């Protein structure tokens, strides 16, 4: 599976095909994106933003890639790596936004919850490592390469069968925690243990509390089982 990052022309085509970006207090989800109860992979998933949908950005933490957002009546935290704003006809991740894009800086006050979640992750056998964006251009670059906002970059060439999905659900495994968010098209490190599935094209794992099917050859996430 090989993805390339296109340049300005593709970005312009992308934003022209999609609805115009709203004010800088709004952003679009580049992919189906988790909403978590707190700013980090240890926190529970409380909702999912559909790829291409607009969210209200209440603010972002200063030193991490997490923003407080509101979507369809749910308020929580999502990765700013996969929230895009329009800058000069290009889709830009909030993480990489220029100074001209003004986003309020917020804090997360519940430090005891953070400590508890991190301790739980350590007890579960947390893995040191990070989920890799699926192109050198970063998460939003991957969406540009795929041609449309909200596309499942890195989706499976062969769809997992009902048998495979049922098997994975019936054989749960321990979670590992990695920096970054779980999205289709991202890659997990080779050091993470994955498990055999009935279809040889796939293996599976539980990453950041979410069960994923990965391409057996590339370790790229191709389906998230919600």
N, C-alpha and C positions, 0 to 999 in steps of 0.2 A: 504494500500500500504506500503510495507516494503522493504527497501533496506539495504543491508549490505555492509560493506567495506571489500574487499578481500585484501590479503597481497601481498608479493613480487611476488609470482608465477603468480598471475593474472596480475600484472603490467608488468611482462616480456612477458607474452602471448600477452598482449595488444600491446606493442611496437613492438613485433615480427610480429604481424599481419598487422600493419600499416607501411607506408613508414618510413624510418629512419629519425630522427630529423636532421635538418640542423644545421648550426652554431648557436651560442648563440644569434645572432641578428635576428633569426627567431624563430617562435613559431607556434604551431598548436592550432586552436580553438577546445575546447573540445565539444562544442555544437554550434548550430546556434547562433551567437553572434552579438549583435548590434554594429555598428560603430556610434559613436555620434560626434556631431560637437564640443564638449568640454568635459573636464574630469569630468563628473558627470551625475547623473540621470535626471537633469533638462534640459539637452541639447537635441536638436533634433536628431532623428535617421536619418543618412544620407546614411546608407548602412547596409548590413548584411553579416557576414562571415559565409560560410557554415561549419558546423561541420566537423572536420577532415582536413580542408584546412590550408595551411601554409600562414602566414602573415609575413611581414617584421616589426620588432619592432624597431622604431626609438629611443625609450627611454621611461622611466617610471618616473612618479612623485615620489618624495622622500617619501612623507608621506601619500599618498593615493593609492588606488588600481586601478589606471588608467594608461594606457600606450598609447603613440602615435604610431599608426600603419599605414601601407600602405597595401591595399589589392585590387587587381583587379582594379588598377587605382584610388582608393579612399583613401584619407588620413584623418584620424580622430582619435578618442579615443575609446578604448575598455577596459573592465574590466580585470585586470590582474588575477582575481580569476579564469577565464575560458580560459586563454591562457597557454598552457603547453609546457614545454621543456623536453628533455630527460636527466635524470641524473642517471648514473649507472643502465641503463635498466629500469628505472621507469619514469612514467609521473609525473612531478612536476609542480604545478602552479607557474607562475612568481611571484605571491604574496609571495610564500613560498620558493623561490629559494635560494639555498645555495650561499655562497660567491664565490664559484668557477664559478658560472654563472654570467658573467659580462654583465650588461645592463647599457647603458648610462642613467644618470639622466638628465631629462629635466624639464623645467618650462613651465607654461602656462601664457602667458603675459596679456591676455585680461581679466583683473579683472573686468572691467565694465560690460562685458557680463555675468560674473559669478554672480555679484550682481543683475543684471537685471533678470536672470533666477531664482535665488533663491527667489527674491521678487515675481515673477510670481507664483512660486510654493507655497509660503506662502499665496498669495491671493487666490489660488485655494483650499486652505485647506490642506496644507501639513500635513502628518501624521508622528509623531515621531515613528520611528521603523526601522527595517531592514528586507530585504528579506533574508530568511534563506537558506543556502546551504542545499542540499538534503541528505547528510549523515554526520555523525560525522567526517568522513575523509575529509570533505571539497568538493568543487566542482569537483576537479579532482578525488578524491576518489570515487565520485559517478559514474564517467565515467568508472573507473576501475571495479566497481561493476557491471556495465551494460555489460561489456565484450568487447566492441569495442569503439574505439575513435569516437566521433561524434554521439553516440547513444542518443536517446531522453529518458534519464533516467526519470522515472516518467510519461511517456506518458500515455494517456488515454487507459484503458482497452476496453472501448466502444468508438468508433469514434463519434464525434459530427456530427449530421445530417446537411444537407443543411439548413433545417428549423431553426435549432438552430443557426447556423452561421449567417443566414440572419436576424434573430430576434435580435441578439446581435449587428450586424452592424446598424440595424434600430433603436435601442434604446440606443444611446450613454449615458455614465455617466461621471461625473466629475472625473478627475484624482487625484490620491493621489501619494505623492512622498515618497519613502523609500530609505534608504541607500542600495547600492548593485545594481545588474543588473537583468533584467527580462529575465529568461531563463526557458525552459521546465525542470521540475523536482525540481525547487526551490519552497520554501514555503513562503506564505505571512502571516503576523501576523493575529491572530483571531480578533484583534481590527479593521482591515480594513473592511469596509462595502462591501459585495458582493451582487449580485443581481440574482434573479431567472432566469433560462433559461428554454426553453420548455422541455428539457430532465432533469429529476430530478437528474441525476448523476452529473450535472454541475451547477456551478454558474459562474458569470463573474464580472470583475472589470476592471478599467483602472488604471494601475500602471506605474509610471514614463513615462507617455505619451503613453503607449502601452496597447491595449486591450487584456486581457487574459481570457481564460476559466480555471477554477480551479475545482479540484475534490471537490464535495460538502461535503465530509466527512473529508478530510484532509487539505483542502486549498492549495494543491499542484498545481502548474501551470502545466496543461496538454496540452495546445495549445495556441499559440500566433497568434493573427489575425493581419497580416501585411497588 
